[in-house]
Structures are given as C-alpha cells and as structure tokens.
Amino acid sequence: MDRVADRPGRVRVAVVGAGGFARAVHLPTLQAMADRVEIRAVASAGGHSAHAAAREFGAAYATTDAREVLADPEVDAVLVCTRHDLHASLAAEALEAGKHVLVEKPLALSPDELERVRAAAVARGAEGPVLLTGFNRRFSPFSRRVAEVLGTRSGPLMAAYRVNAGALPPTSWVYGPEGGGRNVGEACHFYDWLGWLTGARIARVSAQRARGPAGAHPAADDFTVSLAFDDGSVATLLYTALGSPLHPKERVEVFADGKVLTLDDWKSLEVSGARAPGLRTRAADKGHRDGVEAFVRAVREGGAWPIPLWQQLQAMEIAFEVERQLHDPAAAP
C-alpha cells in the first residue's frame, strides 16, 4: 500500500510490552532516534516494568492499560512487543484507532486472528496507517547485499535455510497459548525472508517433522519445510532443536544465475561466481534497527509500506499450513 505522509515531524510512539526484548532492542533504538521519534508512553501489564522503562527511556507516562495509549490523540504509532497471543488483537485495534503499527512477529497465531488484522488494514485504505510486522531480517545489510549481488535474476533460484534453534524446556511459555509454538512463533521469520528473496507468491508447501519415541517432548521443534514459489524458485527450511548451542544458529545458501551466496549467522556473506564483495561484521546484524528506521521513514514520508501487506500475510499463511501438516501427517501433499 502507498500512502501520503501525515507526520513530517517527530513520530510519537507508544511501546506496548516492556519485557527484556523491548528494553534491550526496541526502546534503545527509538531513544537513539530522538531527532525523529518521541517515546510518548510505555504500556505493560506489569506496572513496575512499565514505570521503570518509562523513566529509563524518557517516556511522558506509563500505564498498565494498552487501550489508554490507543485512545491517546498524542500517540501516532504503536510498537507491540507483548507475548505472541496479544499481537493480532492489539495490531488490529491500533489500526482501527488510526495508529501506525509496528508489531513484533508473529503477526497472528491463527488464521482467524490474521484475517482480523488483514480486514483492519484494508478497511483503512491506501491513505490509512502503516502496518509493519517485525520481520527484521529482510532489512539487514546482509539482505541488501544479497539483493545487490543477485540483481535482476534471469531465472529461478534455489535456497537452503538451516536454523540450529537450540532446545527449550518443555514448560517454556513459547509452547503454550501465549507463544503458539516455534514454527508459528519464530519460523515465520524465515518464511518471510525466503518470500522476500524470491519476491514471489507461494505455490506449494510441504512439511515433515522428526518424531521421537513415545513419551518424548511432543513439541514440533524439529522439522523440514519445502517451499515452491510461482516464479519457479524452490527453497527449504531445516529447523531443529537437536543441535549444540555452541554451533552457529543460522546459515543460508542461495544458488542463482551461476552464483552462490553463503550467509553465516548474519555475521558474514561470501559470494562465489561473481565479482562482487561479500560482507563481514563483528556482531550479528539481523536488521532490527534498520526495520525500525524503515517504519519511521514510512510514517514520516509516506509512500509504499516497508513490507507489502500480502507478503506479511503470506509469511503467516505459510506458517499456518506448516503447522497443519506437522500435526496431521495425512495433510501433507
């Protein structure tokens, strides 16, 4: 969607959710953008954490009621950093209130929740507020370099994405109704990146999971997914909690037009088959800051959304189809 800018000055942001990720990543990023961003409010179910974050990052006020910031005419945009089960409802309510929304992944935990967000976004029209899901990896400088090297492809590509996710305790909130599981809650990141890489619509999804002995931890943490896109490209995701935490988490290989690009843990990119430089950084750069920058720029300057709505929806639709197949082997094509 394209829209006309309605906030050329500082964007007044309310942060909903003041947990560790918000305080370690998003709030410092917003604070560093003080020339373009004002942290107007912090809302969190825990009053102590909301007030502590508001004091630390200079917000005008703190509240335990997210709907207070949705009703605040001095709030232009809402950054949703709650647990996963609140993402869709808060995003939809914020859009309905005319607020721009940056919502952490996943955008929703079910098709019904996703439809509510879609309907809220579409109802506001092309001139309505921006919606951006926190699929940050596509904003990483490594992704920009990948796009530069591939340029305009002459044919389809093939990609393999491996995620050494690490084990979580069976009692983790990620597996409960607040989290939605690791496929919906995290793997949506990787479905989005592969969709961004191809720029194409999904044509077919096939998923399989590893199955342990009876009585083993039942969560679907170990699975493979094959994605076929309508431009002829094919991609695979291998997601596992069986590996060592000492091994790097993410590795991607992309094959296209006689070129091979190898991306290791968002710290290094090597290019073969082209006279193009790779990229190295001392620390992993998964694009968190660049994603927030893109959101603020879209709010202030207008134009196209940082991620088209159909791509935000597609990443979640893939996750839901994978989930269906992982829990019902007969559903796999």
MOTA-V696542 format. One record per pair of residues at least 12 apart in sequence whose C-alpha atoms are under 10 Angstrom apart, sorted by the first residue. I is the first residue (numbers start at 1). GAP is how many residues later the second one is. D is the distance in whole Angstrom. If there is no record, write none. Layout:
# MOTA-V696542
I:GAP:D
I:GAP:D
This chain:
# MOTA-V696542
1:120:10
1:121:9
1:124:8
1:125:6
1:126:8
1:127:9
1:128:10
1:129:8
1:130:10
1:301:10
1:302:8
1:303:5
1:304:6
1:305:9
1:306:9
1:307:6
1:308:7
1:309:10
2:123:9
2:124:6
2:125:7
2:126:9
2:127:10
2:128:9
2:296:9
2:300:7
2:301:5
2:302:4
2:303:6
2:304:10
2:306:9
3:122:9
3:123:6
3:124:5
3:125:7
3:126:8
3:127:8
3:295:9
3:296:9
3:298:9
3:299:5
3:300:5
3:301:7
3:302:8
4:122:9
4:123:6
4:124:9
4:125:10
4:294:9
4:295:9
4:296:9
4:297:7
4:298:5
4:299:6
4:300:9
5:122:9
5:124:10
5:292:9
5:293:8
5:294:6
5:295:5
5:296:5
5:297:4
5:298:7
6:70:10
6:121:9
6:122:10
6:123:9
6:292:10
6:293:7
6:294:7
6:295:8
6:296:7
7:69:8
7:289:10
7:290:10
7:291:10
7:292:6
7:293:5
7:294:8
7:295:9
8:28:9
8:289:9
8:291:8
8:292:5
8:293:7
8:294:9
9:26:9
9:27:7
9:28:8
9:29:10
9:290:10
9:291:7
9:292:10
10:23:9
10:24:8
10:25:7
10:26:4
10:27:5
10:28:6
10:29:10
10:66:9
10:286:9
10:289:10
10:290:8
11:22:10
11:23:9
11:24:9
11:25:6
11:26:5
11:27:6
11:28:8
11:29:9
11:63:10
11:64:8
11:65:6
11:66:7
11:89:10
11:285:7
11:286:10
11:288:8
11:289:7
12:24:9
12:25:6
12:26:5
12:27:6
12:28:6
12:29:9
12:47:10
12:61:10
12:62:7
12:63:5
12:64:5
12:65:6
12:66:9
13:17:9
13:24:7
13:25:6
13:26:5
13:27:5
13:28:7
13:29:9
13:46:9
13:56:9
13:61:9
13:62:6
13:63:6
13:64:5
13:65:6
13:66:7
13:86:9
13:87:9
13:88:9
13:89:10
13:283:10
14:24:9
14:25:6
14:26:5
14:27:5
14:28:6
14:29:7
14:45:9
14:46:10
14:47:10
14:48:9
14:52:9
14:55:7
14:56:9
14:58:9
14:60:9
14:61:6
14:62:8
14:63:6
14:64:5
14:65:6
14:66:9
14:85:10
14:87:10
15:12:8
15:15:10
15:24:8
15:25:8
15:26:6
15:27:5
15:28:6
15:29:8
15:35:9
15:38:10
15:39:10
15:44:9
15:47:10
15:51:9
15:54:9
15:62:9
15:63:6
15:64:5
15:65:6
15:66:7
15:67:9
15:87:10
15:88:10
16:25:8
16:26:6
16:27:5
16:28:6
16:29:9
16:34:9
16:46:10
16:47:9
16:48:9
16:49:9
16:50:6
16:51:10
16:53:9
16:62:7
16:63:6
16:64:5
16:65:6
16:66:6
16:71:10
16:74:9
16:87:9
17:25:7
17:26:6
17:27:5
17:28:8
17:29:9
17:32:9
17:33:8
17:36:10
17:47:9
17:49:9
17:62:8
17:63:6
17:64:5
17:65:5
17:66:8
17:69:10
18:24:7
18:25:7
18:26:6
18:27:9
18:28:8
18:29:10
18:30:10
18:31:6
18:32:6
18:33:9
18:34:9
18:35:7
18:36:9
18:62:10
18:63:7
18:64:8
19:25:8
19:27:9
19:30:8
19:31:9
19:34:9
19:62:8
19:63:8
19:64:9
20:29:10
20:61:10
21:60:8
21:61:10
22:31:9
22:57:9
22:58:9
22:59:6
22:60:9
22:82:10
23:26:10
23:30:7
23:33:9
23:34:9
23:58:10
25:263:8
25:264:8
26:53:9
26:55:9
26:262:8
26:263:8
26:266:8
27:12:8
27:15:10
27:26:8
27:27:10
27:29:9
27:30:7
27:31:10
27:52:10
28:28:10
28:29:7
28:261:10
29:259:9
29:260:6
29:261:10
29:263:8
29:264:9
30:27:9
30:259:9
30:262:8
30:263:9
30:266:10
31:25:10
31:26:7
31:27:8
31:28:10
32:25:10
32:257:10
33:259:10
33:260:9
33:263:9
36:257:10
36:260:8
36:261:9
36:264:9
37:259:8
37:263:10
38:20:9
38:21:8
38:22:9
38:37:9
38:38:10
39:15:9
39:18:8
39:19:7
39:20:5
39:21:7
39:22:9
39:36:9
39:38:10
40:14:9
40:17:10
40:18:8
40:19:5
40:20:5
40:21:7
40:22:9
40:29:9
40:32:10
40:34:8
40:35:7
40:36:9
40:37:9
40:38:10
41:12:9
41:13:7
41:16:10
41:17:9
41:18:5
41:19:6
41:20:5
41:21:6
41:22:8
41:25:10
41:27:10
41:28:7
41:31:10
41:33:10
41:34:8
41:37:9
42:12:6
42:13:10
42:15:9
42:16:10
42:17:7
42:18:8
42:19:7
42:20:5
42:21:6
42:22:9
42:23:10
42:24:9
42:27:8
42:36:10
42:37:10
43:18:9
43:19:6
43:20:5
43:21:5
43:22:6
43:23:6
43:24:9
43:25:8
43:26:8
43:37:10
43:38:10
43:39:10
44:18:8
44:19:7
44:20:5
44:21:7
44:22:7
44:37:9
44:38:8
45:18:8
45:19:5
45:20:7
45:21:8
45:37:9
46:17:9
46:18:6
46:19:10
47:15:8
47:16:7
47:17:6
47:18:9
48:14:9
48:15:10
48:16:9
49:13:9
49:14:10
49:15:9
50:12:6
50:13:7
50:14:7
51:12:8
51:13:9
66:12:10
66:14:10
66:24:8
66:28:10
67:23:9
67:26:9
67:27:9
67:30:10
69:25:9
69:30:10
70:20:9
70:23:8
70:24:6
70:25:9
70:26:9
70:27:6
70:28:9
70:29:7
71:23:9
71:26:7
71:27:10
71:28:10
72:25:10
72:27:10
73:24:10
73:25:10
73:26:9
75:23:10
75:24:7
75:25:9
76:18:10
76:22:8
76:23:5
76:24:6
76:25:9
76:53:9
76:223:9
77:17:8
77:18:9
77:21:9
77:22:5
77:23:4
77:24:6
77:25:8
77:52:9
77:53:9
77:54:10
77:218:10
77:219:9
77:222:8
78:12:9
78:13:8
78:16:7
78:17:9
78:21:7
78:22:6
78:23:5
78:24:6
78:25:8
78:53:10
79:12:9
79:15:10
79:20:10
79:21:9
79:22:6
79:23:5
79:24:6
79:25:8
79:53:10
79:54:10
79:55:10
79:213:10
80:14:10
80:21:7
80:22:6
80:23:5
80:24:6
80:25:9
80:53:10
80:54:9
81:21:9
81:22:7
81:23:6
81:24:9
81:53:10
82:21:9
82:22:8
82:23:10
82:96:10
83:21:9
83:22:10
83:23:10
83:90:9
83:91:9
83:94:10
83:95:6
83:96:7
83:97:10
83:102:10
84:19:10
84:20:8
84:21:7
84:22:6
84:23:8
84:24:7
84:25:7
84:89:10
84:90:9
84:93:9
84:94:6
84:95:5
84:96:7
84:97:10
84:100:10
84:101:7
85:21:9
85:22:9
85:23:7
85:24:7
85:25:10
85:28:10
85:91:10
85:92:7
85:93:5
85:94:6
85:95:8
85:100:10
86:21:9
86:22:8
86:23:9
86:27:10
86:92:8
86:93:10
87:16:7
87:17:7
87:18:8
87:19:7
87:20:6
87:21:6
87:22:8
87:26:9
87:27:10
87:30:10
87:46:10
87:91:10
88:15:8
88:16:10
88:17:10
88:18:8
88:19:6
88:20:5
88:21:8
88:22:9
88:24:10
88:25:6
88:26:7
88:27:9
88:28:8
88:29:6
88:30:10
89:18:10
89:19:8
89:24:7
89:25:9
89:27:8
89:28:8
90:13:9
90:27:9
91:12:7
91:13:10
91:16:8
91:17:9
91:25:9
91:26:7
91:29:9
91:30:9
91:40:8
91:41:10
91:42:10
92:21:9
92:22:9
92:23:10
92:24:7
92:25:5
92:26:8
92:27:8
92:28:6
92:29:8
92:39:10
93:23:10
93:24:9
93:27:8
94:23:10
94:26:9
94:27:10
94:35:9
94:37:10
95:22:8
95:24:10
95:25:6
95:26:6
95:27:10
95:28:9
95:29:8
95:33:8
95:34:7
95:35:8
95:36:8
96:21:10
96:23:10
96:24:6
96:25:8
96:27:8
96:28:8
96:32:10
96:33:9
97:23:10
97:27:10
97:32:9
98:22:10
98:23:10
98:26:8
98:30:7
98:31:6
98:32:9
99:29:9
99:30:6
99:31:8
99:32:9
100:28:8
100:29:5
100:30:5
100:31:6
100:32:8
100:195:9
100:196:10
100:198:10
100:199:7
101:28:7
101:29:6
101:30:5
101:31:6
101:32:8
101:194:9
101:198:10
102:28:8
102:29:6
102:30:5
102:31:6
102:32:7
102:189:9
102:190:8
102:193:7
102:194:9
103:28:8
103:29:6
103:30:5
103:31:6
103:32:9
104:28:8
104:29:6
104:30:4
104:31:8
104:32:9
105:27:10
105:28:6
105:29:5
105:30:7
105:31:9
105:79:9
105:80:7
105:81:7
105:82:10
105:83:8
105:84:7
105:207:10
105:211:9
106:27:7
106:28:8
106:29:9
106:73:9
106:74:9
106:77:10
106:78:7
106:79:5
106:80:7
106:81:9
106:82:7
106:83:8
106:206:10
106:209:9
106:210:7
106:213:10
107:25:9
107:26:6
107:27:8
107:28:9
107:77:9
107:78:9
107:81:9
107:205:8
107:206:8
107:208:9
107:209:7
108:25:10
108:72:9
108:76:8
108:77:9
108:205:9
108:208:7
108:209:10
108:212:10
109:68:9
109:69:9
109:70:8
109:71:6
109:72:9
109:75:7
109:76:8
109:207:8
109:210:9
109:211:8
110:70:9
110:74:9
110:206:9
110:207:9
110:209:10
110:210:7
111:202:10
111:205:8
111:206:7
111:209:7
111:210:10
114:198:10
114:199:7
114:202:8
114:203:9
115:198:9
117:14:9
117:196:9
118:13:10
118:191:8
118:192:9
118:194:10
118:195:8
121:188:8
122:187:9
126:177:10
126:178:9
127:175:9
127:176:10
129:169:10
129:170:8
129:173:10
129:176:10
130:165:8
130:166:10
130:168:7
130:169:7
130:172:9
130:173:10
130:174:9
130:175:6
130:176:9
130:177:10
130:179:10
131:164:9
131:167:10
131:168:10
131:174:7
131:175:9
131:176:8
131:177:9
131:178:8
131:181:9
132:159:9
132:160:9
132:162:9
132:163:7
132:166:10
132:173:7
132:174:7
132:175:7
132:176:9
132:177:8
132:180:8
133:56:10
133:158:9
133:162:10
133:173:9
133:174:8
133:176:9
133:178:10
133:179:7
133:180:9
134:55:8
134:153:10
134:154:8
134:157:7
134:158:8
134:161:10
134:173:10
134:178:9
135:51:10
135:53:8
135:54:6
135:55:9
135:56:10
135:57:7
135:58:8
135:151:10
135:152:9
135:153:9
135:156:8
135:172:9
135:177:8
135:180:9
136:53:8
136:56:9
136:57:9
136:149:10
136:150:6
136:151:5
136:152:5
136:153:8
136:154:8
136:155:5
136:156:9
137:52:7
137:53:8
137:55:9
137:56:7
137:59:10
137:129:9
137:148:8
137:149:5
137:150:5
137:151:7
137:153:9
137:154:8
138:51:9
138:52:10
138:54:8
138:55:6
138:56:9
138:57:10
138:58:7
138:59:8
138:148:8
138:149:7
138:150:10
138:152:9
138:153:8
138:168:10
138:169:9
139:54:10
139:146:9
139:147:8
139:148:5
139:149:8
139:150:9
139:151:6
139:152:6
139:153:9
139:154:9
139:155:8
139:167:9
139:168:10
140:126:8
140:144:10
140:145:6
140:146:5
140:147:4
140:148:7
140:149:9
140:150:7
140:151:8
141:125:9
141:138:9
141:139:10
141:140:10
141:144:7
141:145:8
141:146:7
141:149:8
142:121:8
142:122:10
142:124:7
142:125:8
142:126:8
142:127:7
142:136:9
142:137:7
142:138:9
142:139:9
142:142:10
142:143:8
142:144:8
142:145:9
143:50:9
143:53:9
143:54:8
143:120:9
143:123:9
143:126:9
143:143:9
143:144:9
145:124:8
145:131:9
145:132:9
145:133:8
145:134:8
146:51:8
146:108:9
146:115:7
146:116:9
146:117:9
146:123:8
146:124:10
146:125:9
146:132:9
146:133:10
147:49:10
147:50:8
148:128:9
149:110:9
149:111:10
149:112:9
149:122:8
149:125:8
149:126:9
149:127:7
149:128:9
149:129:9
150:47:10
150:104:10
150:105:10
150:106:7
150:107:8
150:109:8
150:110:10
150:111:9
150:124:9
150:126:10
152:105:10
153:45:10
153:103:7
153:104:7
154:102:9
154:103:7
155:76:8
155:77:8
155:78:8
155:101:7
155:102:7
156:42:8
156:73:9
156:74:10
156:75:6
156:76:5
156:77:5
156:78:8
156:99:9
156:100:7
156:101:8
157:40:9
157:41:7
157:72:10
157:74:9
157:75:8
157:76:5
157:77:7
157:78:8
157:97:7
157:98:6
157:99:5
157:100:8
157:101:10
157:102:10
158:36:10
158:40:9
158:69:10
158:70:10
158:74:9
158:75:6
158:76:5
158:77:6
158:78:8
158:95:8
158:96:6
158:97:5
158:98:7
158:102:10
159:35:8
159:38:9
159:39:10
159:68:10
159:74:8
159:75:7
159:76:5
159:77:6
159:78:9
159:93:7
159:94:6
159:95:4
159:96:6
159:97:9
159:101:10
159:102:9
159:103:10
160:34:9
160:66:9
160:74:9
160:75:6
160:76:5
160:77:6
160:78:8
160:91:8
160:92:6
160:93:5
160:94:7
160:95:9
160:102:10
161:29:8
161:30:10
161:32:10
161:33:8
161:63:10
161:64:10
161:74:8
161:75:6
161:76:5
161:77:6
161:78:8
161:89:7
161:90:6
161:91:4
161:92:7
161:93:9
161:102:9
162:28:9
162:62:9
162:74:8
162:75:6
162:76:5
162:77:6
162:78:8
162:86:10
162:87:8
162:88:6
162:89:5
162:90:6
162:91:9
162:102:10
162:103:10
163:24:9
163:27:9
163:59:10
163:74:8
163:75:6
163:76:5
163:77:6
163:78:9
163:80:10
163:85:9
163:86:6
163:87:5
163:88:7
163:89:9
163:102:9
164:58:10
164:74:8
164:75:6
164:76:5
164:77:6
164:78:8
164:79:6
164:80:8
164:81:8
164:82:10
164:83:7
164:84:7
164:85:5
164:86:6
164:87:9
165:17:9
165:21:10
165:22:10
165:56:8
165:57:9
165:73:10
165:74:7
165:75:6
165:76:5
165:77:8
165:78:8
165:79:9
165:80:8
165:82:10
165:83:9
165:84:6
165:85:8
166:55:9
166:73:10
166:74:7
166:75:4
166:76:7
166:77:6
166:78:7
166:79:6
166:80:9
166:81:9
166:83:8
167:54:8
167:73:8
167:74:5
167:75:7
167:76:8
167:77:9
167:78:8
168:14:10
168:51:10
168:53:9
168:73:8
169:48:9
170:47:7
170:48:9
170:49:8
174:12:10
175:44:7
175:45:9
175:46:10
180:143:10
181:38:8
181:39:8
181:40:8
181:142:9
182:37:9
182:38:8
182:39:6
182:40:10
182:57:9
182:137:10
182:141:10
183:36:10
183:37:8
183:38:7
183:39:9
183:40:9
183:56:9
183:133:10
183:135:10
183:136:6
183:137:9
183:139:8
183:140:7
183:143:9
184:131:9
184:132:7
184:133:10
184:134:9
184:135:5
184:136:7
184:137:10
184:138:9
184:139:7
185:131:10
185:134:9
186:133:9
187:50:9
187:51:10
187:52:8
187:128:9
187:129:9
187:131:10
187:132:7
187:135:10
188:124:10
188:126:9
188:127:6
188:128:6
188:129:9
188:130:8
188:131:6
188:132:9
189:126:8
189:127:9
189:130:10
190:46:10
190:47:8
190:49:10
190:60:10
190:125:8
190:129:10
191:34:10
191:36:9
191:44:9
191:45:9
191:46:8
191:120:10
191:121:10
191:123:8
191:124:5
191:125:8
191:126:9
191:127:7
191:128:7
192:115:10
192:119:7
192:120:7
192:121:9
192:122:8
192:123:5
192:124:8
192:126:9
192:127:10
193:118:10
193:122:9
194:33:9
194:35:10
194:39:10
194:40:9
194:41:7
194:42:9
194:43:9
194:58:10
194:121:9
195:32:9
195:34:8
195:40:9
195:116:7
195:117:10
195:119:8
195:120:7
195:123:10
196:111:9
196:115:8
196:116:10
196:119:10
197:36:10
197:38:10
197:57:9
198:31:8
198:32:9
198:33:8
198:34:9
198:35:7
198:36:9
198:37:9
199:30:9
199:31:10
199:32:9
199:34:10
199:112:9
200:28:10
200:29:6
200:30:6
200:31:6
200:32:9
200:33:8
200:111:9
201:27:9
201:28:6
201:29:6
201:30:8
201:109:9
201:110:8
201:113:8
202:25:7
202:26:6
202:27:4
202:28:6
202:29:9
202:30:10
202:31:10
202:32:10
202:109:10
202:112:8
202:113:9
202:115:10
202:116:8
203:24:8
203:25:5
203:26:5
203:27:5
203:28:9
203:29:9
203:30:10
203:31:10
204:22:8
204:23:6
204:24:5
204:25:7
204:26:9
204:30:10
204:114:9
204:117:10
204:129:9
205:20:7
205:21:6
205:22:5
205:23:7
205:24:9
205:30:10
205:31:10
205:113:7
205:114:10
205:116:7
205:117:7
205:120:9
205:127:8
205:128:8
206:18:8
206:19:6
206:20:5
206:21:7
206:22:9
206:30:10
206:112:10
206:115:9
206:116:7
206:119:8
206:120:9
206:125:9
206:126:6
206:127:6
207:16:7
207:17:6
207:18:4
207:19:6
207:20:9
207:29:10
207:30:9
207:31:10
207:114:9
207:115:6
207:116:8
207:117:9
207:118:6
207:119:6
207:120:10
207:122:9
207:124:9
207:125:7
207:126:9
208:12:10
208:14:9
208:15:6
208:16:5
208:17:7
208:18:9
208:30:10
208:114:8
208:115:10
208:117:7
208:118:6
208:119:9
208:120:10
208:121:7
208:124:8
209:12:8
209:13:6
209:14:4
209:15:6
209:16:9
209:29:10
209:30:9
209:31:10
209:113:10
209:116:9
209:117:6
209:118:9
209:120:9
210:12:6
210:13:6
210:14:8
210:30:9
210:116:9
211:12:9
219:108:10
220:19:10
220:20:9
220:21:9
220:103:9
220:106:7
220:107:8
221:18:7
221:19:6
221:20:6
221:21:8
221:105:10
222:16:8
222:17:6
222:18:4
222:19:6
222:20:7
222:104:10
223:14:8
223:15:6
223:16:5
223:17:6
223:18:9
223:99:9
223:103:8
224:12:7
224:13:6
224:14:5
224:15:6
224:16:8
224:98:9
224:102:9
225:12:5
225:13:7
225:14:8
225:93:10
225:94:10
225:97:7
225:100:10
225:101:10
226:12:9
226:96:10
227:91:9
233:23:9
235:18:10
235:19:9
236:16:10
237:15:9
238:12:10
247:18:10
248:16:8
248:17:6
248:18:10
249:15:9
249:16:6
249:17:9
250:13:8
250:14:6
250:15:5
250:16:8
250:17:10
251:12:6
251:13:5
251:14:6
251:15:8
251:17:10
251:18:10
252:12:7
252:13:8
252:14:9
252:17:9
253:16:10
253:17:10
254:17:10
255:17:10
255:18:10
256:17:10
257:16:9
257:17:10
258:14:8
258:15:6
258:16:8
259:12:7
259:13:6
259:14:5
259:15:6
259:16:10
260:12:5
260:13:6
260:14:8
261:12:9
261:13:10
261:17:9
262:16:9
263:15:9
263:16:9
263:17:10
264:16:10
264:20:9
265:18:10
265:19:7
265:20:9
265:21:9
266:13:10
266:14:9
266:15:8
266:16:10
266:17:8
266:18:5
266:19:6
266:20:6
266:21:9
267:12:8
267:13:6
267:14:5
267:15:7
267:16:6
267:17:5
267:18:7
267:19:9
268:12:4
268:13:7
268:14:9
268:15:10
268:16:8
268:17:10
269:12:9
291:15:8
291:16:10
292:14:10
293:13:10
294:12:6
294:13:9
295:12:9
